[in-house]
Amino acid sequence: MTSRFNRNKGGTSSASKHKDEPRGNVNFKTLTQEIVEWDPNNFIEVARKSYTATGDNAGSGEFFALARGYYASGNGDVEEGTPIYQKSLTIPATDEVLDSFLDALDKVCS
């Protein structure tokens, strides 16, 4: 059975966003990102990100992030169309974990 989630098939991809997001002693960078939109206001962001930590916990690496959110309607303090993130899940960017995740997702979708 061929997986519906073959990560080696290429596919289309958005341009890399290379956006720095400093948070404390850790800098995050979005390497690639895809947005899946539904309804008028909802989206899921699928991204590959990297991090570089300094200080006592120095190190660097990559991970995958899935985030669900919606676009602000313009009511309140946030400008209309601003993405608001509600929930997120991160997955280590190792072949073993990614393959297991994709296998599990394929089984659930079958």
MOKA-V8913 format. One record per residue. RES is the residue in one letter. PSI is psi in whole degrees, -180 to 180 (* if undefined). Layout:
RES,PSI  RES,PSI
This chain:
M,132  T,133  S,139  R,-13  F,46  N,113  R,-2  N,8  K,1  G,-92  G,178  T,153  S,146  S,160  A,146  S,141  K,-17  H,61  K,124  D,137  E,84  P,135  R,102  G,-127  N,15  V,131  N,131  F,144  K,130  T,118  L,-49  T,156  Q,143  E,142  I,128  V,116  E,147  W,163  D,-172  P,-24  N,-7  N,152  F,161  I,129  E,127  V,120  A,153  R,126  K,160  S,160  Y,151  T,121  A,144  T,172  G,-147  D,-33  N,42  A,142  G,178  S,164  G,-174  E,157  F,163  F,143  A,133  L,127  A,137  R,142  G,-171  Y,166  Y,133  A,144  S,-6  G,-3  N,129  G,-148  D,-8  V,134  E,144  E,136  G,-6  T,129  P,132  I,120  Y,133  Q,-51  K,149  S,157  L,132  T,145  I,128  P,143  A,57  T,149  D,-42  E,-49  V,-43  L,-44  D,-43  S,-42  F,-47  L,-38  D,-46  A,-42  L,-40  D,-41  K,-41  V,-35  C,-12  S,*
